Amino acid sequence: MTMPIPGSEAFSSRPVDPDELARSLPSSLEVHTVTEEQVDALDPLTYEVIRHRLWSVTDEMGEALKRMSGSPIVTDANDFDFAISDELGQEVQVGLYNTMLVGAVDLAIYWTLRNRASSPGIEAGDMFLCNDPWVGGGLHQNDVMVYQPVFHDGKLFAWTSAIAHQPDLGGVGLGSFSPAAQDVFSESLPTPPVKVVRGGQLQRDVADLWVRRSRVPMLVGLDLRAKIGANNVGAERLHALIAQYGADTVKAVMKRMMSDAEHRLRDKLSALPDGSWTATGYQDQSHEGDRNLHKITVTTTKAGNHLTFDFTGTDPQSGVVNCTYAGMRGGVMLALLPILANDIPWSAGGLMRCFDLVTEEGTLNNATFPAAVGRGPIGPAWLTGSLIAECLSQMLDRDLELGKNVQATCCGTWDTAVIAGLDERGEQPAPFLSIMMEPMAGGYGARPHADGIDTGGLFCIPMGRVPDVEMTEFLYPLLTLWRREVPDSGGPGRHRGGLGASLAFTPHGTSIPMGLVLASNGKAVAQNTGLAGGHPGNSGLDVVARQSRITEILASGRMPSSLEEVSDSLEPGQNYASSYLAPGEVFAMTWQGGGGYGDPLTRDPEAVARDVREEKITEAAAKSVYGVVLGDGSVDTAATRTERSRLRNARRDRSRITGETRGKVDLASTKRIDDNLVEVGSDVACGHCGEVLGDTADGPLALAVYDGAPTDAGPQIIATAADYVDAPVVFRQYCCPSCWTALSSAVVPADHPDAATTLGRLTVTAA
């Protein structure tokens, strides 16, 4: 008998029509469902009680995983998530952990129902394991999902799932990050769904096969069992809920949760004007040795109560900075959940009915097999989310009330550093491997009414945590020299972006060099953009101090506080690199803060003075970026007025004007576009001085445009773009040509699309 050999298309997953999926299932797999009448018959009290019980189940699953796992990625950083799905895989309740994973969990269940229902079958007591990003479940191979069908009275009732990042699953690079990879065969092996538990029993052959691939098999094996345990907790709680309230009632609540989330989001969208907004961002470098920029672009269109995210024009897949469809979808959810659904229960199965994705295959955020996708979630998926957030923020900023949810881009990437070597501190030397989790403390973007949160975390992991320094030193042979917030790292603005931070360490307790793998972006082009004229946050920077003086400094009883003290030979690390760190050398990484909101020259001078006192910004930045002059720590009001006038005049002298203005309008009769722009009739005007800049739909606005050195954005630009890419990179600022208020400020490639044709525009969608 000839067996067909599946091609790569057999391992791709997309959203499905639930009715069609249900009809496709074999008769041997009965599913439990309810009618619309049963859903409508729910009484409010029962609905709320069961809804909150389901929410608590995901929390309990999270606590179970953390208690059983030995990986700091889980126990400290909270880089994992859970979901309860209905019988067809639609996500009813998700955890408040890594929200990007929400976009992938259901895809793996859909695929399993379509491809495993007949052989080997889906039965009570089974659990499946998957780390194939084309199938779903996770965004790259290190995201490993264990999920189980939950049966009641012989019928498939629901699914529970537990997913977490694993420290290493093989491949060429340490931690499975392979900076030079050109395809997936240089990375960790993708594993389509396979039964790892059958009839309630762990399949030892599958488990042994699984951990054999890893450089840290004990951690991977422990995490496998921890996920199984978390799923057991989820199933036990679901069965208890069914026993108390009845299967039909619980299922009706699950269906109602998704429906309510959908309707509440649609109601919110209906209250906003129809229109389209576009954002474009870049990955600087795609692999080791690359010096190019790689573009992701999205146009977000809101029509009625529905959103469409169109990624047409995104660059082709390249190097390791690719993600699959699941990653792109996860990036969308990264932005949509906190910005549009912050006051809606996160019943993702309902929320995802409110948008469509338009995308070309073979691109950076919809890569086809066998593209390398190891950098997927923290590269293109993250950037996808940041661009969606930028579009949604522009959409919401038109409304004063909904605009409270607007936020400049937070820390725009995860700065990855993986170390591995030999720990010689014990009686017997032992191998070690660690991903430095300190960049969990990223800066949050500023908002229209508040500064961003300093080292507040990551936008995509609401419950993320930074690890304890002493525990890191206990686990691994290194000595931390400092971990601290970095002044000036938050994007300048009327409200300042939250600060990023830096970490420096040296090998301690090992006599041989340790391997060092770097994988990051945002060195040349800003990933943490500002809004409404706010400047981007800091660029990231990784530095290795060779030929350092650290041994002598420590021997003298001092702890260094700067790299300049440590060495005269500072080597900037590339975005993607396989390197080493020898005893006596120092590695330092600086990760990103958040973008600013509004023109820095409009920030309250007293807030600037407070920032200087609290070492959030330097006194030099207070004057050069914010135009605030201090004397003995207090604001010199007259000098500040003069300095701000000088800086506005400097904007006038350095800029070119894109068109002619049309006189003034009465600001009392205008309608808000954003913090800076208003519309009156068909005109767009400056919201500060009333100067008419153009028509809402025809031709470019009359703006003052300046292209200068990236460092003109402020002292937060600490990396030199030419160290990473060949394309010219500029600080581009658009100002009102009358009052010289900044309307848009960014660090972008010189050929970045001209905002004069899109700034403040509302492209009305046809009814």
URJOHU-V474210 format. One line per field, one symbol per residue. phi: phi as a letter, one per 20 degrees, with the letter a starting at -180 (. if undefined). psi: psi as a letter, one per 30 degrees, with the letter a starting at -180 (. if undefined). Layout:
phi: ???
psi: ???
//
This chain:
phi: .eefdfefffddcbgcegfffffeffffdedebcefffffefegffgfffgffffffffffffffffefdegfefdemeaacbddffdnffebdeedefffgfcgffffgfffedcfebenccgnebddbcefffpncdbffedddbcfddclmdfeacdbccbfefacnnfefmmedgegdbffedfffdfgcfdccmndfeffffffffffefcfffffffgfffffffffgfffffffffednffffffffffgffffffffffffffdffrcccbccbdemdagnfcddceccbddddcmdcdcddegofffgbldeccegffffffffgefffeedfdcgeefgefffebcddbefndgdbfefdffcfegfdcffffgffffffffffffffdfffffefbffeheadeecddbrcedfefdgcfbbbefegfgefeeffcfcbffeflfpdgecgdfceffgfffffecebceeabbfdgmffffagcefffebcccbcgbobddfefcddbbbneedfddfeclnfefffffbdcdeeledffffffenddfcbfffebecddfffgcbdcbcegndcdccddeeefecnfgfdfggffffffffemecefffgefdemdddclndfefffffffffffffffffedddeadfcndcfffdddfdbfddcccmdddcffddnffdqefccmffecedcdcfgfffpffedeegffcceffccedcdcffddmffdbbbdbffefgfffecfmecffeff
psi: kkkkjkafffgkklllkeeeeeffklffjkkkllleeeeffkkeeeeeeeeeeeefeeeeeeeeeeffkgkfeeeefhilllkklafgfkjekllhcjfefeffeeeeeeeeefffeejgljlkflklkkgjffeaelflffjkkklkkkkkhgkjelklkkklkkfkhalelkggjjfgkflfffakkkjlkkjfkkhgkkjeeeeeeefffkfieeeeeeeeeeeeeeeeeeeeeeeeeeeefkeeeeeeeeeeeeeeeeeeeeeeefflkllkkkkklkjjkflkfkhlkkkkkkkkkjjcgkkkjjgkfkllkkbfhllaeeeeeeeeeeeeefefgfgkkiieeeeffgllkklklgleghklkhkkgfgeegceeeeeeeeeeeeeeeefffkeeffffkklkajglkjkjkkkbkjgfaekkkllkkkjgeffhlkllllfglllkkhfakefiegllklkeeeeeeelilkkeljlkjkgfkkklekklkkallkklkkjgkflkkkjkkjaageekkfilllhfkllalllkkkkjlhlgeeeeeffglklfleeeelgikjkklejkjaljlkflkkkkklkalllklkffgkkeeeeeeeeeghelleeeeeeefgkkkjhflkjeeeeeeeeeeeeeeeeffllkfaklgalljffglkkeaffklkjbgkklkfefgkkfalffjllljlkkkkakeffflffjfkjeffelfkkkljkkklkgefgkkfkkljllfgkkjffffkgkjjkkk.
//
